[in-house]
Amino acid sequence: MPAQTARAPTPQSPVLLQENIGSIRLLTLNRPAARNSLSEGMIAELHAALTQIHDDNSVRAVVIAANGPAFSAGHDMKELTARRSDADRGRAYFGQIMNACSAMMQAIVHLPKPVVAAVQGIATAAGCQLVASCDLAVASEAAGFATPGVDIGLFCSTPMVALSRNILRKQAMEMLLTGEPISAATAKSIGLVNRVVAAGTERDAAIALAQKVALKSSYTVKLGKEAFYRQAEMNLADAYRYAAEVMTENMMARDAEEGIGAFIEKRDPKWQDK
């Protein structure tokens, strides 16, 4: 009987791909067979990538895209359900995953560089949350968005946080209470995405948008992004007081002096990012 040749295990593809396109870091969700669901590993990889990018001065903007027909179907329900057999029926693990995902979403907001979502397909639940957490979003005409947790008895409470900070309350509540998907065109009309483009061009369009922002002073973009999210949680008087402090600090920056000088002299500014 001939001996059987042992086969080497097939290496698994990384769940997150990274590529530099000039000063843009392209992060690509790479679990197409699982509809790019946000597994524990995917959440960890995304958070680690954002942490590394935070202080990498060679990266001036980030694009988050996805392989396959879906952008992201949200949390990996098979992974979560497998922990029902734990002694606590999964409570500790569920809390761990929800908090890890929330921390990753906040890392996008706290990143001192703009983050653009390139949405080619359906983005549901935490996948919709991921789009809403990005600073900008470009969607394919074929894309769709939904928070359908209510359909399976699991209200999209954490996606609700990002969604309700992007669109008006009644529109957010309709998505959350009905679970019904909305088209890319509707998502644009309610402010969930910035642009809708022809299917297949969304990634290039998102990169082009990121590159446009990357041409600005990174110091100014960092200061402005942080200020945008902080003032949004303040009352009107506090927001203006805080914004005046930021404007004053910004005016003292070298890049503001250079930019204003270039404007007056009708020339292109030369940024030093400080």
Order of alpha helices (4+ residues) and beta strands (2+ residues): beta-beta-alpha-beta-beta-alpha-alpha-beta-beta-alpha-beta-beta-alpha-alpha-beta-alpha-beta-alpha-alpha-alpha-alpha
